Amino acid sequence: MGRLLGGVLTVAGVLLWYYGGTSGTTALVNLGIGTIILGLVAAVLPLGGQVGREVLPLTCGPSCDFFETLRRDLELEGNPVIVPPYENLPKGAVFLPKSSDFSPHLGRFGEGTVFVAGSERESGVLISPPAGWGIVEYTIENVGELAGTGLGYASSAVSSVLSALGIGSAEVFEKEDGRIEVFVRPMCDGPVYADPVSSAVLLAVAMGTGELLKVSSVERGSEHVKIVLERLGGIEKWL
């Protein structure tokens, strides 16, 4: 049944993508890409025996609360920074700077590192792998590599996986000023970098763009969270 549904979605996606391309309608092209990815994911997913989404917050709520307490007790004043995977951190990371005027030194980051020492601008706490790495890894295994694929493809891929798994949804937009707006339905009410769903989307966006991303602001609605990201440049800039 999963393969049949996946095949139908994939064919529909190809048709939307083709029609959008020939008519010059970008929205249809993006919809087609997202539908193709969703079809590929649906083809490999079992449709039975899944855990209800309402149960999942019970598993991640305590960890979200822990990270919020950690940040408050250590007086980490800087905005969270999403770091895409690179040689030192193959699974990426979330960096919580000590200072609001931060300057991360990626050469000091590494697997197993939690407390990053240095000047006040370089110091902070490193969370690696991020909470959403498992979802991103699953996306890569079933859809394909995300690194360097661009904002649209990477965000569509992980969003399609979230929808197929029934654990969330996300939409990502790039504004004219270069900022990125993410609308996501998280699992828990804690920090977005500690939530598996939100974290997965943020990491996928960082991987697609190949840039560090600062979480500039977070606005919570009734069901979705709006996250505004600021591009900070690629890995080479911060080594």
Contacts in CASP RR format, 6 or more apart in sequence:
PFRMAT RR
TARGET T0000
AUTHOR 0000-0000-0000
METHOD contacts of the structure
MODEL  1
MGRLLGGVLTVAGVLLWYYGGTSGTTALVNLGIGTIILGLVAAVLPLGGQ
VGREVLPLTCGPSCDFFETLRRDLELEGNPVIVPPYENLPKGAVFLPKSS
DFSPHLGRFGEGTVFVAGSERESGVLISPPAGWGIVEYTIENVGELAGTG
LGYASSAVSSVLSALGIGSAEVFEKEDGRIEVFVRPMCDGPVYADPVSSA
VLLAVAMGTGELLKVSSVERGSEHVKIVLERLGGIEKWL
1 47 0 8 1.000
2 42 0 8 1.000
2 43 0 8 1.000
2 45 0 8 1.000
2 46 0 8 1.000
2 47 0 8 1.000
3 43 0 8 1.000
5 39 0 8 1.000
5 42 0 8 1.000
5 43 0 8 1.000
5 47 0 8 1.000
6 38 0 8 1.000
6 39 0 8 1.000
6 40 0 8 1.000
6 42 0 8 1.000
6 43 0 8 1.000
7 39 0 8 1.000
7 42 0 8 1.000
7 43 0 8 1.000
8 39 0 8 1.000
9 35 0 8 1.000
9 36 0 8 1.000
9 38 0 8 1.000
9 39 0 8 1.000
9 42 0 8 1.000
10 35 0 8 1.000
10 36 0 8 1.000
10 39 0 8 1.000
10 40 0 8 1.000
10 43 0 8 1.000
12 32 0 8 1.000
12 35 0 8 1.000
13 31 0 8 1.000
13 32 0 8 1.000
13 33 0 8 1.000
13 34 0 8 1.000
13 35 0 8 1.000
13 36 0 8 1.000
13 39 0 8 1.000
14 32 0 8 1.000
14 36 0 8 1.000
16 28 0 8 1.000
16 29 0 8 1.000
16 31 0 8 1.000
16 32 0 8 1.000
16 35 0 8 1.000
17 28 0 8 1.000
17 29 0 8 1.000
17 32 0 8 1.000
17 33 0 8 1.000
17 36 0 8 1.000
19 25 0 8 1.000
19 28 0 8 1.000
20 26 0 8 1.000
20 28 0 8 1.000
20 29 0 8 1.000
20 32 0 8 1.000
21 28 0 8 1.000
21 29 0 8 1.000
30 152 0 8 1.000
30 156 0 8 1.000
33 152 0 8 1.000
33 153 0 8 1.000
33 156 0 8 1.000
34 156 0 8 1.000
34 157 0 8 1.000
34 159 0 8 1.000
34 160 0 8 1.000
37 143 0 8 1.000
37 156 0 8 1.000
37 157 0 8 1.000
37 160 0 8 1.000
37 161 0 8 1.000
38 160 0 8 1.000
38 163 0 8 1.000
38 164 0 8 1.000
39 160 0 8 1.000
39 164 0 8 1.000
40 142 0 8 1.000
40 143 0 8 1.000
41 139 0 8 1.000
41 142 0 8 1.000
41 143 0 8 1.000
41 160 0 8 1.000
41 161 0 8 1.000
41 164 0 8 1.000
42 164 0 8 1.000
44 142 0 8 1.000
45 164 0 8 1.000
45 165 0 8 1.000
50 165 0 8 1.000
50 166 0 8 1.000
53 166 0 8 1.000
53 167 0 8 1.000
53 168 0 8 1.000
56 167 0 8 1.000
56 187 0 8 1.000
57 187 0 8 1.000
57 188 0 8 1.000
60 131 0 8 1.000
60 187 0 8 1.000
60 188 0 8 1.000
60 194 0 8 1.000
60 195 0 8 1.000
60 196 0 8 1.000
61 187 0 8 1.000
61 188 0 8 1.000
61 190 0 8 1.000
63 131 0 8 1.000
63 194 0 8 1.000
64 188 0 8 1.000
64 189 0 8 1.000
64 190 0 8 1.000
64 191 0 8 1.000
64 194 0 8 1.000
64 195 0 8 1.000
65 190 0 8 1.000
66 194 0 8 1.000
67 127 0 8 1.000
67 190 0 8 1.000
67 191 0 8 1.000
67 193 0 8 1.000
67 194 0 8 1.000
68 190 0 8 1.000
68 191 0 8 1.000
68 194 0 8 1.000
70 76 0 8 1.000
70 125 0 8 1.000
71 96 0 8 1.000
71 125 0 8 1.000
71 191 0 8 1.000
74 98 0 8 1.000
74 124 0 8 1.000
74 125 0 8 1.000
75 98 0 8 1.000
76 96 0 8 1.000
76 97 0 8 1.000
76 98 0 8 1.000
76 124 0 8 1.000
76 125 0 8 1.000
77 97 0 8 1.000
77 98 0 8 1.000
77 99 0 8 1.000
77 100 0 8 1.000
78 96 0 8 1.000
78 97 0 8 1.000
78 98 0 8 1.000
78 99 0 8 1.000
78 100 0 8 1.000
78 102 0 8 1.000
79 97 0 8 1.000
79 100 0 8 1.000
79 214 0 8 1.000
79 215 0 8 1.000
79 216 0 8 1.000
80 94 0 8 1.000
80 95 0 8 1.000
80 96 0 8 1.000
80 191 0 8 1.000
80 192 0 8 1.000
80 193 0 8 1.000
80 214 0 8 1.000
80 215 0 8 1.000
81 94 0 8 1.000
81 95 0 8 1.000
81 96 0 8 1.000
81 97 0 8 1.000
81 102 0 8 1.000
81 104 0 8 1.000
81 212 0 8 1.000
81 213 0 8 1.000
81 214 0 8 1.000
81 215 0 8 1.000
81 232 0 8 1.000
82 94 0 8 1.000
82 130 0 8 1.000
82 193 0 8 1.000
82 202 0 8 1.000
82 203 0 8 1.000
82 205 0 8 1.000
82 206 0 8 1.000
82 212 0 8 1.000
82 213 0 8 1.000
82 214 0 8 1.000
82 215 0 8 1.000
82 229 0 8 1.000
83 89 0 8 1.000
83 92 0 8 1.000
83 93 0 8 1.000
83 94 0 8 1.000
83 95 0 8 1.000
83 104 0 8 1.000
83 106 0 8 1.000
83 109 0 8 1.000
83 128 0 8 1.000
83 206 0 8 1.000
83 212 0 8 1.000
84 92 0 8 1.000
84 147 0 8 1.000
84 203 0 8 1.000
84 206 0 8 1.000
84 207 0 8 1.000
84 208 0 8 1.000
84 209 0 8 1.000
84 210 0 8 1.000
84 211 0 8 1.000
84 212 0 8 1.000
84 235 0 8 1.000
85 91 0 8 1.000
85 92 0 8 1.000
85 147 0 8 1.000
85 207 0 8 1.000
86 92 0 8 1.000
86 106 0 8 1.000
86 235 0 8 1.000
88 106 0 8 1.000
88 107 0 8 1.000
88 109 0 8 1.000
88 110 0 8 1.000
88 111 0 8 1.000
89 109 0 8 1.000
89 110 0 8 1.000
89 111 0 8 1.000
89 128 0 8 1.000
90 111 0 8 1.000
91 111 0 8 1.000
91 128 0 8 1.000
91 129 0 8 1.000
91 130 0 8 1.000
91 133 0 8 1.000
91 137 0 8 1.000
92 128 0 8 1.000
92 129 0 8 1.000
92 130 0 8 1.000
92 133 0 8 1.000
92 203 0 8 1.000
92 206 0 8 1.000
93 109 0 8 1.000
93 126 0 8 1.000
93 127 0 8 1.000
93 128 0 8 1.000
93 129 0 8 1.000
93 130 0 8 1.000
94 126 0 8 1.000
94 127 0 8 1.000
94 128 0 8 1.000
94 130 0 8 1.000
94 193 0 8 1.000
94 199 0 8 1.000
95 104 0 8 1.000
95 109 0 8 1.000
95 116 0 8 1.000
95 124 0 8 1.000
95 125 0 8 1.000
95 126 0 8 1.000
95 127 0 8 1.000
96 124 0 8 1.000
96 125 0 8 1.000
96 126 0 8 1.000
96 127 0 8 1.000
96 193 0 8 1.000
97 104 0 8 1.000
97 121 0 8 1.000
97 123 0 8 1.000
97 124 0 8 1.000
98 120 0 8 1.000
98 121 0 8 1.000
98 123 0 8 1.000
98 124 0 8 1.000
99 120 0 8 1.000
99 121 0 8 1.000
99 123 0 8 1.000
101 121 0 8 1.000
102 121 0 8 1.000
102 122 0 8 1.000
103 119 0 8 1.000
103 121 0 8 1.000
103 122 0 8 1.000
103 238 0 8 1.000
104 116 0 8 1.000
104 122 0 8 1.000
104 212 0 8 1.000
104 238 0 8 1.000
105 116 0 8 1.000
105 118 0 8 1.000
105 122 0 8 1.000
105 238 0 8 1.000
105 239 0 8 1.000
106 235 0 8 1.000
106 238 0 8 1.000
106 239 0 8 1.000
107 239 0 8 1.000
108 116 0 8 1.000
108 117 0 8 1.000
108 118 0 8 1.000
108 122 0 8 1.000
109 116 0 8 1.000
109 126 0 8 1.000
109 128 0 8 1.000
110 126 0 8 1.000
110 128 0 8 1.000
111 128 0 8 1.000
112 128 0 8 1.000
113 126 0 8 1.000
113 128 0 8 1.000
114 125 0 8 1.000
114 126 0 8 1.000
115 123 0 8 1.000
115 124 0 8 1.000
115 125 0 8 1.000
115 126 0 8 1.000
116 122 0 8 1.000
116 123 0 8 1.000
116 124 0 8 1.000
116 125 0 8 1.000
116 126 0 8 1.000
117 123 0 8 1.000
127 193 0 8 1.000
127 194 0 8 1.000
130 193 0 8 1.000
130 199 0 8 1.000
130 200 0 8 1.000
130 202 0 8 1.000
130 203 0 8 1.000
131 193 0 8 1.000
131 194 0 8 1.000
131 195 0 8 1.000
131 196 0 8 1.000
131 199 0 8 1.000
131 200 0 8 1.000
132 196 0 8 1.000
132 197 0 8 1.000
132 199 0 8 1.000
132 200 0 8 1.000
132 203 0 8 1.000
133 199 0 8 1.000
133 200 0 8 1.000
133 203 0 8 1.000
134 196 0 8 1.000
134 200 0 8 1.000
135 158 0 8 1.000
135 161 0 8 1.000
135 162 0 8 1.000
135 165 0 8 1.000
135 196 0 8 1.000
135 197 0 8 1.000
135 200 0 8 1.000
136 146 0 8 1.000
136 158 0 8 1.000
136 200 0 8 1.000
136 203 0 8 1.000
136 204 0 8 1.000
136 207 0 8 1.000
138 161 0 8 1.000
139 146 0 8 1.000
139 157 0 8 1.000
139 158 0 8 1.000
139 161 0 8 1.000
139 200 0 8 1.000
139 204 0 8 1.000
140 146 0 8 1.000
142 161 0 8 1.000
143 157 0 8 1.000
143 160 0 8 1.000
143 161 0 8 1.000
144 157 0 8 1.000
146 153 0 8 1.000
146 154 0 8 1.000
146 157 0 8 1.000
146 158 0 8 1.000
146 204 0 8 1.000
146 207 0 8 1.000
146 208 0 8 1.000
147 207 0 8 1.000
147 208 0 8 1.000
147 210 0 8 1.000
148 154 0 8 1.000
148 207 0 8 1.000
148 208 0 8 1.000
148 209 0 8 1.000
148 210 0 8 1.000
149 157 0 8 1.000
149 207 0 8 1.000
149 208 0 8 1.000
150 208 0 8 1.000
150 209 0 8 1.000
151 172 0 8 1.000
151 174 0 8 1.000
151 180 0 8 1.000
151 205 0 8 1.000
151 208 0 8 1.000
151 209 0 8 1.000
152 172 0 8 1.000
152 208 0 8 1.000
153 208 0 8 1.000
154 204 0 8 1.000
154 205 0 8 1.000
154 207 0 8 1.000
154 208 0 8 1.000
154 209 0 8 1.000
155 170 0 8 1.000
155 171 0 8 1.000
155 172 0 8 1.000
155 182 0 8 1.000
155 201 0 8 1.000
155 204 0 8 1.000
155 205 0 8 1.000
157 204 0 8 1.000
158 170 0 8 1.000
158 200 0 8 1.000
158 201 0 8 1.000
158 204 0 8 1.000
159 169 0 8 1.000
159 170 0 8 1.000
159 171 0 8 1.000
159 172 0 8 1.000
159 201 0 8 1.000
162 168 0 8 1.000
162 169 0 8 1.000
162 170 0 8 1.000
162 197 0 8 1.000
162 200 0 8 1.000
162 201 0 8 1.000
163 169 0 8 1.000
167 187 0 8 1.000
167 197 0 8 1.000
168 184 0 8 1.000
168 185 0 8 1.000
168 187 0 8 1.000
168 197 0 8 1.000
169 184 0 8 1.000
169 185 0 8 1.000
170 182 0 8 1.000
170 183 0 8 1.000
170 184 0 8 1.000
170 185 0 8 1.000
170 197 0 8 1.000
170 201 0 8 1.000
171 182 0 8 1.000
171 183 0 8 1.000
171 184 0 8 1.000
172 180 0 8 1.000
172 181 0 8 1.000
172 182 0 8 1.000
172 183 0 8 1.000
172 201 0 8 1.000
172 205 0 8 1.000
173 180 0 8 1.000
173 181 0 8 1.000
173 183 0 8 1.000
174 180 0 8 1.000
174 181 0 8 1.000
175 181 0 8 1.000
178 231 0 8 1.000
179 216 0 8 1.000
179 228 0 8 1.000
179 229 0 8 1.000
179 230 0 8 1.000
179 231 0 8 1.000
180 205 0 8 1.000
180 209 0 8 1.000
180 213 0 8 1.000
180 228 0 8 1.000
180 229 0 8 1.000
180 230 0 8 1.000
180 231 0 8 1.000
181 226 0 8 1.000
181 227 0 8 1.000
181 228 0 8 1.000
181 229 0 8 1.000
182 198 0 8 1.000
182 201 0 8 1.000
182 202 0 8 1.000
182 205 0 8 1.000
182 226 0 8 1.000
182 227 0 8 1.000
182 228 0 8 1.000
182 229 0 8 1.000
183 224 0 8 1.000
183 225 0 8 1.000
183 226 0 8 1.000
183 227 0 8 1.000
184 192 0 8 1.000
184 197 0 8 1.000
184 198 0 8 1.000
184 201 0 8 1.000
184 224 0 8 1.000
184 225 0 8 1.000
184 227 0 8 1.000
185 197 0 8 1.000
185 223 0 8 1.000
185 224 0 8 1.000
185 225 0 8 1.000
186 192 0 8 1.000
186 195 0 8 1.000
186 197 0 8 1.000
186 198 0 8 1.000
186 225 0 8 1.000
187 195 0 8 1.000
187 196 0 8 1.000
187 197 0 8 1.000
188 194 0 8 1.000
188 195 0 8 1.000
189 220 0 8 1.000
192 198 0 8 1.000
192 199 0 8 1.000
192 202 0 8 1.000
192 215 0 8 1.000
192 218 0 8 1.000
192 225 0 8 1.000
192 227 0 8 1.000
193 199 0 8 1.000
193 202 0 8 1.000
193 215 0 8 1.000
198 225 0 8 1.000
198 227 0 8 1.000
202 213 0 8 1.000
202 215 0 8 1.000
202 227 0 8 1.000
202 229 0 8 1.000
205 213 0 8 1.000
205 229 0 8 1.000
206 212 0 8 1.000
206 213 0 8 1.000
209 231 0 8 1.000
210 234 0 8 1.000
210 235 0 8 1.000
211 231 0 8 1.000
211 232 0 8 1.000
211 233 0 8 1.000
211 234 0 8 1.000
212 231 0 8 1.000
212 232 0 8 1.000
212 233 0 8 1.000
212 234 0 8 1.000
212 235 0 8 1.000
212 237 0 8 1.000
212 238 0 8 1.000
213 229 0 8 1.000
213 230 0 8 1.000
213 231 0 8 1.000
213 232 0 8 1.000
214 229 0 8 1.000
214 230 0 8 1.000
214 232 0 8 1.000
215 227 0 8 1.000
215 228 0 8 1.000
215 229 0 8 1.000
216 228 0 8 1.000
216 229 0 8 1.000
216 230 0 8 1.000
217 226 0 8 1.000
217 227 0 8 1.000
217 228 0 8 1.000
218 225 0 8 1.000
218 226 0 8 1.000
218 227 0 8 1.000
218 228 0 8 1.000
219 225 0 8 1.000
219 226 0 8 1.000
220 226 0 8 1.000
232 238 0 8 1.000
END
